[in-house]
Amino acid sequence: MTSSRTRTRELPATGGGVITRSELPSGVKVVTESMPGVRSVSVGVWIPVGSRDESRSLAGTSHFLEHLLFKGTSHRDALDIASAMDAVGGEFNAFTEKEHTCFYATVLDRDLPLAVDIVTDVVLNATLTARDVDIERGVVLEEIAMRDDDPADLVHDEFASTLLGDSPLGRPILGTTESISALTRRQIHGYYRRRYDPSTMVVSVAGRVDHRDVLARVRAAFDAADDHGPHPRPTRAPADPAVRPSTSRVVADDTEQANVIVGGLGLSRHDPRRFVLGVLSSALGGGMSSRLFQSIREERGLAYSVYSFLSSYADTGIYGVYAGCQPGKTAEVVSLIVDTLNDVARGGIDAAELERGKGQMRGGIVLGLEDSGSRMTRIGKSELSYGDILGVDDLLARIDAVTVDDIAVLAVDLLTRPRSLTVVGPFGAHEFDGAV
């Protein structure tokens, strides 16, 4: 590209490849990672729009829109899209999160032109007909019903609501039966026109690729996109920074297993302590040697599944501990989780736990980059979230730099904050009041 606004930078990637970043004159960011030893290519278009960007009346629109974009464009109908990908044995899918949406395809390297064409066409040129809205509404409502029937999924949505309240971050990505039933084609189309601004998007491609070829194809696709007119830049409301009082929520459900989460507010994705928190979370509940797994499963046999997890957003975050157990053991499991969090808040972790936690994180990063799809995801999400990409060696170095003292300081700050408890199971509404 010859435009003075096209900026390109390279950095080394694992396996002998290169990560290359460019910005097109339109503002679109294009990031590629070459993987010389593979014959596949993964293409993703990342949009900085998710359920956090919805008002209460539009709850679930981002995810609903994700479904609708597969229904047809000004150039292809739904069958054309599906047939084209099936004809080359490709995979085409999408997912919606709280702060972004991604549409992606994985194909053989020779079918890169088709993948770029279809993914960009779906994102940029969707028709969103009233008939498709009515048809897909039923599909989304079925998805909500499936979530409600799976207590292990439901407890995570309920925990976010318990912790963050009736805010965009606290509401479920799927929306509710009421909000999805009430959405109109006009509302969804207006949201699409306002929020799907091409200049804010990131295109990430990983596999057997040449960056200049990808850049040319992406530029041509965006230049040829349907004209949506001017895109006003909506502002994203900040998260409520207030630390909420300790709260408990019981979702009564006649299940054979209770599903439990204990946790609280964590760190934003921009907090420099996020690597410390990652090691701490791994040491707490990231593997079979972690404190929680040993205490709850191995020593007492109280649960089959127990783990810690983190979610980070632009200006806040969540940490939590999940366990699934028999209803009669729930009170003991909650007590053990709380005791473990309190113990770590008082005394941190020891050197052996630190090294195991680091190993969990290192393994998760490196072993998760064995295919083109995972690498496409890493570079696309990094570019969208940070406007930059840390090399794998840089990530590993930041993990290695974490010390026992770092963990102790963060544990005092984080684990002494007010906590929330959410339980899905056959219990009364106030059965666990005061448990955390």
Rosetta blueprint (number, residue, H / E / L):
1 M L
2 T L
3 S L
4 S L
5 R L
6 T L
7 R E
8 T E
9 R E
10 E E
11 L E
12 P E
13 A L
14 T H
15 G H
16 G H
17 G L
18 V E
19 I E
20 T E
21 R E
22 S E
23 E E
24 L L
25 P L
26 S L
27 G L
28 V L
29 K E
30 V E
31 V E
32 T E
33 E E
34 S E
35 M L
36 P L
37 G L
38 V L
39 R L
40 S E
41 V E
42 S E
43 V E
44 G E
45 V E
46 W E
47 I E
48 P L
49 V L
50 G L
51 S H
52 R H
53 D H
54 E L
55 S L
56 R H
57 S H
58 L H
59 A L
60 G L
61 T H
62 S H
63 H H
64 F H
65 L H
66 E H
67 H H
68 L H
69 L H
70 F H
71 K H
72 G E
73 T E
74 S L
75 H L
76 R L
77 D E
78 A H
79 L H
80 D H
81 I H
82 A H
83 S H
84 A H
85 M H
86 D H
87 A H
88 V L
89 G L
90 G L
91 E E
92 F E
93 N E
94 A E
95 F E
96 T E
97 E L
98 K L
99 E L
100 H L
101 T E
102 C E
103 F E
104 Y E
105 A E
106 T E
107 V E
108 L E
109 D H
110 R H
111 D H
112 L H
113 P H
114 L H
115 A H
116 V H
117 D H
118 I H
119 V H
120 T H
121 D H
122 V H
123 V H
124 L H
125 N L
126 A E
127 T L
128 L L
129 T L
130 A H
131 R H
132 D H
133 V H
134 D H
135 I H
136 E H
137 R H
138 G H
139 V H
140 V H
141 L H
142 E H
143 E H
144 I H
145 A H
146 M H
147 R H
148 D H
149 D L
150 D L
151 P H
152 A H
153 D H
154 L H
155 V H
156 H H
157 D H
158 E H
159 F H
160 A H
161 S H
162 T H
163 L H
164 L H
165 G L
166 D L
167 S L
168 P L
169 L L
170 G L
171 R L
172 P L
173 I L
174 L L
175 G L
176 T L
177 T H
178 E H
179 S H
180 I H
181 S H
182 A H
183 L L
184 T L
185 R H
186 R H
187 Q H
188 I H
189 H H
190 G H
191 Y H
192 Y H
193 R H
194 R H
195 R H
196 Y L
197 D L
198 P H
199 S H
200 T H
201 M L
202 V E
203 V E
204 S E
205 V E
206 A E
207 G E
208 R L
209 V L
210 D L
211 H H
212 R H
213 D H
214 V H
215 L H
216 A H
217 R H
218 V H
219 R H
220 A H
221 A H
222 F H
223 D H
224 A L
225 A L
226 D L
227 D L
228 H L
229 G L
230 P L
231 H L
232 P L
233 R L
234 P L
235 T L
236 R L
237 A L
238 P L
239 A L
240 D L
241 P L
242 A L
243 V L
244 R L
245 P L
246 S L
247 T E
248 S E
249 R E
250 V E
251 V E
252 A E
253 D L
254 D L
255 T L
256 E L
257 Q L
258 A E
259 N E
260 V E
261 I E
262 V E
263 G E
264 G E
265 L E
266 G L
267 L L
268 S L
269 R L
270 H L
271 D L
272 P L
273 R L
274 R H
275 F H
276 V H
277 L H
278 G H
279 V H
280 L H
281 S H
282 S H
283 A H
284 L H
285 G H
286 G L
287 G L
288 M L
289 S L
290 S L
291 R H
292 L H
293 F H
294 Q H
295 S H
296 I H
297 R H
298 E H
299 E L
300 R L
301 G L
302 L L
303 A E
304 Y E
305 S E
306 V E
307 Y E
308 S E
309 F E
310 L E
311 S E
312 S E
313 Y L
314 A L
315 D L
316 T L
317 G E
318 I E
319 Y E
320 G E
321 V E
322 Y E
323 A E
324 G E
325 C E
326 Q L
327 P H
328 G H
329 K H
330 T H
331 A H
332 E H
333 V H
334 V H
335 S H
336 L H
337 I H
338 V H
339 D H
340 T H
341 L H
342 N H
343 D H
344 V H
345 A H
346 R H
347 G H
348 G L
349 I L
350 D L
351 A H
352 A H
353 E H
354 L H
355 E H
356 R H
357 G H
358 K H
359 G H
360 Q H
361 M H
362 R H
363 G H
364 G H
365 I H
366 V H
367 L H
368 G L
369 L L
370 E L
371 D L
372 S H
373 G H
374 S H
375 R H
376 M H
377 T H
378 R H
379 I H
380 G H
381 K H
382 S H
383 E H
384 L H
385 S H
386 Y H
387 G L
388 D L
389 I L
390 L L
391 G L
392 V H
393 D H
394 D H
395 L H
396 L H
397 A H
398 R H
399 I H
400 D H
401 A L
402 V L
403 T L
404 V H
405 D H
406 D H
407 I H
408 A H
409 V H
410 L H
411 A H
412 V H
413 D H
414 L H
415 L H
416 T L
417 R L
418 P L
419 R L
420 S E
421 L E
422 T E
423 V E
424 V E
425 G E
426 P L
427 F L
428 G L
429 A L
430 H L
431 E L
432 F L
433 D L
434 G L
435 A L
436 V L
